[in-house]
Amino acid sequence: MNGGILIAALVSATTGATPLVLAAVGETVSERSGVLNLGVEGMMLAGAVGAFATTAVTGSDLLGIFVGGAAGAALAALFALVTLTLAANQVASGLAVTIFGTGLSSLLGAGFVGRRAIPLAHVHIPLLSDLPILGPLLLRYDPLVYFSVAITAFVAWALAHTRAGLILRAVGENDDSAHALGHNVIRVRYLAVLFGGAMSGLAGAYLSLAATPMWVEGLTAGRGWIALALVVFGAWRPWRVFAGAYLFGGISVLQLFLQGAGFVLVPTQVLAMIPYLATILVLVVISSGGARRRLQAPGSLGNPFRAAR
Amino acid sequence: MKRRTMLGGALALGARPAWGASPLKVAFVYTGPVADMGYTFEHDLARRAMQTHFVDAVQSHYVENVAEGPDCERVLRQLASGGDDLIFATSFGFMNSVMRVARQFPDVKFEQATGYKTAANVSEFNLRFYEGRIVCGTLAGMLSKTGIAGYVAAYPIPEVIMGINAFTLAARKVNPKFQVKIIYLNSWIDPPREADAARSLLDQGADILSDHMDSSAVMQTAEARGVLAFGQSSDRSKVGPKAQLTSIVDNWAPYYIKRVQAALDGTWKTSSVWLGMKDGAIVLSPWGPGVTPAARAAGDRMKAGIIDGSVQIFAGPINDQSGTLRIPAGQVMTDDQVLKMDWLVEGT
């Protein structure tokens, strides 16, 4: 691999990792508040179709990104209503959100299949973006890539160093205690779930506006599930989740480059299997109590909360 | 025994009267969404063409996004017991389900695409997708400056491999040093990864792209990077007005019309066909702006040669990837050999 190809591979890894970072960091916030939302895939699809349709109709990608986030948040609001206000089972409701989002996005997107959209403009800083190695590697992405880094930093900081972050963690660790201390558990969780939904929507918008400016049914191709696995993989820590997304993005891009160069170290089917295998492994591990404690999973994760209990 | 006869009699009574007072009911089972702008889209386009052709004599409907496996069997059984007379199942993965359900409904006719099993009431039909690849390979050999094409493919199965081989063999007839770099994604549709794969191939020296995927992400990447590309399943010139040289378009309509006509006439018999350009089932979309006059002439010559049978792409000598002679000179691969092809030719 020469230098040019290496840079191209790293740039590809970044575009592969960005949607995962957005969705996984959003889900991290939701899970830290104690809500397991398995609807990431559905919210991503809603965001993708919302963003693409808006941009195709209005021509404004900024508006598209906004609508993408709003569409993800809207599905999340539905999920929150069912699981938080009505205290339904989170796992079942999350799966329902994914199925609903998949169907809804196909329905709304039917008229937009095959339409062309202008790809999201990339940042270009005069002089700096033209630097030989640094330029293409760091300074020529679209704005959402930079946003994904900034939001990870913000979430990491907010969770660790702000009062709001402390309350959110308290609600996720032990909802009854947080309630006894006078915190509004349901309100905190609503906000966390909405934030997670908006981030999933943005992840979808990234796919339909930046990665491949198009809409087809099932555009996300399982990335929502990978994002969910990354949250666990990163042990509910924003920067670890971020690193996991880049690790995964890097491996999957590396595999493409190796195949193109004619190196086949392991059969391609095995490589395609790895993320899902890792997901199963991680889920098995966190299902056992001891590992769950060691990984410091939020104590009330998945528990429905009723104030009058 | 008696009860069975009675049941048979009841079924016969329930069957459609021969004089056509009620329309023939035809169902289609699709593996993808009709809006995929590719494989399933073309099937549904053909269904609509067939419906328009027969107007009121036929009543057709479809079920989309049917998963291969038990779900497909359930759908097929529901259609068969719901009064459909002729059922088209359009994916290879539906084959075993069709065979099982067909045994339980001997009075319903089944048509199975791209499989290889038949029965008294199950026909099999397929297209010679690879014929289009021959023309594409010829153009790639003439138009590529680096002599390297990038090929984004779904799965390493015979249907995909025969296309890659036909493309490579044709390109190497023009430029004996031509190389084809292949990336398998192990999925029929994943646009972001298709684009990633296309970009990585371009970064590794390819200057012309071909794909065997269901979305148009590869064409879109080619357009964005200013290189040439071939489409498949559907015309993709909307996505790549400058990039698309031509697209291999599936045209299932003539077959559907012929088979439905046979069912209407009562002459439907089980059959197994593999249709190509000669039958109008594989069509190439109009040449794109990137096709030079010389390439256009060569492409037209190839098309004519494929139609009159003078072009035999799988004629020996053919070496495999490692350089071992697989098909000796003077020998042409049989259809059966082509359908089971699981090795790549030299130059990939």
Interface residues (C-beta under 8 A of the other chain):
Chain A: G4 I5 A8 A9 S12 T15 G16 P19 S106 G109 A110 V113 G114 R116 P119 L207 A211 T212 P213 M214 V216 E217 G218 L219 A221 R223 S252 V253 L256 F257 Q259 G260 A261 G262 T268 Q269 L271 A272
Chain B: G32 P33 A35 D36 M37 N65 G150 P156 K181 I182 I183 Y184 L185 N186 S187 I189 D190 P191 P192 R193 E194 A195 D196 A197 R199 S200 L201 D203 Q204 A206 S215 S216 A217 Q220 T221 A224 K238 V239
